[in-house]
Amino acid sequence: PTAGGSANDSLSDPTALGSGGGGGYGSGSGGVLGGAGGGAVIVSVGGTLALNGLIEADGASVIGLAQTHGGGGAGGTVNITAATLSGSGTLRADGGAGGSGSSYSGGGGGGGAIALNGVACPFNGTLAASGGSAGGTGAVAGSTGTWSPAPTGFAAASIGSSSITWNWSASCGATGYRVAAASDTTNVSALV
């Protein structure tokens, strides 16, 4: 399988473009390009940013001819600095889907980076940095991207013999969390 681009850049202050997807073999063409990486959208507002639309920096999917096996492009960067973020819009930096062919398929591009800096948050919108889908059998989907800030105050409130209660302060725009834990405390991590 042809691998797609991977997630990249700084967690707290991303500025990089998404990586382009890996090239693939195309019947009769000598080769097929992977999807283009996503761009970088960097916005700085002194007051309130009211977002009721879409700000996106998605990686491109591989589309077109049959026998197109390239990898999807990685998502780029959406970096917002504002005193307040309001509205119900969408911030997105998804990876592109890999190409599909009869013999080989391309991997999905990794999700990009989304950062909300200095933001007070009555925001009711959506944050998305999903990995692109695999083009077919044998190919791998792209990894999920990153968004910042991570939740604060993450700590165990009570530890029982068969359960743990966790507490944290939610991040702006977050709609859910996954927490992964291991019996070896050096490997306990929080996934946002």
N, C-alpha and C positions, 0 to 999 in steps of 0.2 A: 504494500500500500504506500501511497505518497502522503507524507505528513503535511498537515496544514500549518499555518503560522501559530506561534505560541503567545500567551499573554505576556506583556512586558511593561517596564517603566516603574517609576517611583510610586509607592502607595499613597503618600500624602500630598505630593505636588507633581503629578504626571504632566509631561509635555510632549512625549514622543508619539510619532505616527505608528499605526499598526504595521506589523511585518506582512509582506506579501506571502501568499501561499506557495508551496513548492510546485515546481513544474511537473508535468506528467507526460506520458507517451500518447500521441494522437495518431491514429491510423492515417497514413498518407500525408501527414503534415510535418513529420519529423519531430514533433514536440508540441506541447500545449502549455501555455502559461497558467500559473495558479491565479487565484483571485487577488485583486489589489487590496492592500491593507487600508484600514480606516484612517481618516484624517485626525486632526487635533482641533478641538473647539475649546478655546480658553476665553472665559468671560469674567470680567471684574466690574462689579457694580457697587457704588458707594452706599446705596440704600437698599430698597427692596427689589428683587427680581421676581416679577409675577410671571410664572411659566404655565401657560395653558395650552401650549402646542408641543412641538417635538424638537429636541436638540439631539442630533445623532452623529456618530462617528463610526458607523458599521463597516466591517470588512466586507469585501465583495464575495459573492458566491460564484462558483464555477458553473457557468451555464452555456448552452449553445449546442454545438455538434455532438453527435453520438461519439463514443470513444474519447471523451474528454475526461482525463483522469487527474487533473491538477488539484492541489489542495486549496481550501478556502482561505481568504485573507483574514488576518487577525484584526479584532476590533481596535480602534484607535483610542483617543483620549477625549473625555469631557471633563473639564476642570473649571468649577464655578467658585468664585469668591464673591460673597455678598453679605451684607448685614443680616438680611432676611430672605428666605426663599419661600414663596407662596404659590398657590395654584394647584392644578391637578394634571399638569402635563407629564411628559416623558423625557427622561435623560437616558440615552441608549448608546452602547458601544459593543454591539454583538459581533461575534465572529461569523464569517461567511461559510456556507455549506460547501463541502468537497464535491468534486465532479464524479459522475457515475459512468461506468463503461461496462461492456460485457465481460471483460477479463480482469480489469483492475479498477479500483476506485480511489479517489482522493480523500484525505482526512479533512476534518472541519478545522477552521481557524479558531484560535483561542479568543476568548472574550477580552475586551480592552480594559481600560482603567477609568473609573469615575471618582472624582474627588469633590467634596463640598467643604470649602474652607471658610471658617469664621461665620458659619451660617446658623442663625436661629431659625427654627423650622416649624411653621404651620403647614408645610408642604404635604399635600395629599396625593401626589402623583406617583409615578413608577420609575424605579431605577433598574436598568437591565444591562448586564454585561455577560451574556450567555455565550458559551462556545457553540460554534457552528456544527451542524449535523454531518456525520460521515456520509460519503457518497454512495456507499454500498458495502456489501460483504467484504470483510477483511480490512476495511478502513476504520479509523478511530475518530470519534467526535472530538472537537476542540475542548480545551479545559475552560472552566468558568473564569471570568476576569476578576478584577478587584474593585472595591469601592471603599471610600474613606470619608468620614472617620469611622473607625470601628466602634462598637459599643464601649462605654466607659464603666468603670466600677465592677467589672466582671469578677465575681467571687462566690464561693460556696457559702450559702446562708446556714445550712444545716447538713450534716453528714450522718446518715443512718447506716445500719448494717447492710441494707439492700437498696438504698436510694440516696440521692443528693438533691438538695434544693439549691438552684442557682439564682442569683440576682444580678441585674445590670441595668444601666440606663440605655434606652434605645437610641439608635442612630437615626439621623434625619432620613426619611424616605424608606426605611427598612420595613418590610412587611412580615418578616419571619427570620428565624435563626436556626442553625443546626449546630449542635454542640457534640463534639466527638471526644471521648475519653478513653483512656487505657489504664490498665492496672498499674503500669509503671508510670509514676507521676512525672517523669521527665518527658513523657510523650503526650501529655494532656494538652489539647489545643481547642481554641474556639474558632469556629468557621462562621463567617458572616455571610 
